[in-house]
Structures are given as structure tokens and as C-alpha cells.
Amino acid sequence: MASFQQINATDNHLIEEEQPHDPSPQNTITGRTAHVIIRIGAEEGMRRKINDKVKYSMFMAYAWHKELEIGRY
């Protein structure tokens, strides 16, 4: 189960820990795309904390959709 506290944008920078052997979402391509989307949102003043499973799942589905849309799969 992923730690949702690691996927938050604060003060226009990301809390991101590099863990190459950890299969958690922030270390997958989709997870990294989610980090980029969160960063863009933070820079536009739309900072959001993803702090429950439902929002997280919906967000990752959105990130995956965007990833397919731009051709990175």
C-alpha cells in the first residue's frame, strides 16, 4: 500500500524519495506522471492533497489517461 503522504505538493516543490526497488506508485511511469501533474497544479495555485484511497485511485486513473493521451505507455 502506497504512502499517500509522499504524493503531495508543498510550496511548489515535491516530496519525493527515490526508492528504486520499491513498487509503490511514485516509482512507476504513471506515478512519475502523477508527480508532474501535481507539480503543474501546484504552480497554477491548484494545490491538492490526495489523502484517501478513492481520490487517489481516481487521480491515478486520470494520470494514466493523460499518459496514454500523450503517448507515453
C-alpha positions as CSV (number, residue, x, y, z in Angstrom):
1,M,0.0,0.0,0.0
2,A,1.4,3.3,-1.0
3,S,2.2,6.1,1.4
4,F,-0.2,8.9,0.3
5,Q,1.8,11.5,2.3
6,Q,4.7,11.1,-0.3
7,I,2.4,12.2,-3.1
8,N,1.7,15.8,-2.0
9,A,2.9,19.1,-3.5
10,T,4.0,21.7,-0.9
11,D,5.4,25.1,-1.7
12,N,5.8,24.4,-5.4
13,H,8.2,21.5,-4.9
14,L,7.7,17.8,-4.4
15,I,8.3,15.5,-1.6
16,E,9.8,12.6,-3.5
17,E,12.1,9.9,-2.2
18,E,14.0,7.8,-4.7
19,Q,13.5,4.1,-3.9
20,P,14.4,2.1,-7.0
21,H,13.3,-1.3,-5.7
22,D,10.0,-0.1,-4.2
23,P,7.0,-1.0,-6.3
24,S,4.9,1.9,-4.9
25,P,3.1,4.2,-7.5
26,Q,5.5,7.1,-7.3
27,N,8.3,4.8,-8.7
28,T,6.3,3.8,-11.8
29,I,6.0,5.7,-15.0
30,T,2.4,6.5,-14.1
31,G,3.4,7.6,-10.6
32,R,6.1,10.0,-12.1
33,T,3.4,11.4,-14.4
34,A,1.2,12.0,-11.4
35,H,4.1,13.9,-9.7
36,V,4.4,16.1,-12.8
37,I,0.6,16.7,-12.9
38,I,0.7,17.6,-9.1
39,R,3.6,20.0,-9.7
40,I,1.8,21.7,-12.6
41,G,-1.3,22.0,-10.4
42,A,0.7,23.5,-7.5
43,E,2.3,26.1,-9.8
44,E,-1.1,27.1,-11.0
45,G,-2.4,27.6,-7.4
46,M,-4.5,24.4,-7.6
47,R,-2.6,22.5,-4.9
48,R,-4.4,19.4,-3.8
49,K,-3.6,16.8,-1.2
50,I,-4.5,13.3,-2.1
51,N,-5.3,11.8,1.2
52,D,-7.8,8.9,0.7
53,K,-8.0,5.9,-1.5
54,V,-10.9,7.0,-3.6
55,K,-9.4,10.3,-4.6
56,Y,-6.0,8.6,-5.1
57,S,-7.5,5.9,-7.4
58,M,-9.4,8.5,-9.4
59,F,-6.3,10.6,-9.7
60,M,-4.1,7.7,-10.9
61,A,-6.8,6.8,-13.5
62,Y,-6.7,10.4,-14.7
63,A,-2.8,10.3,-14.8
64,W,-2.9,7.1,-16.7
65,H,-5.4,8.5,-19.2
66,K,-3.2,11.6,-19.7
67,E,-0.1,9.3,-20.1
68,L,-1.9,7.4,-22.9
69,E,-3.1,10.6,-24.5
70,I,0.5,12.0,-24.8
71,G,1.8,8.6,-26.0
72,R,3.9,7.5,-23.0
73,Y,2.9,4.0,-22.2
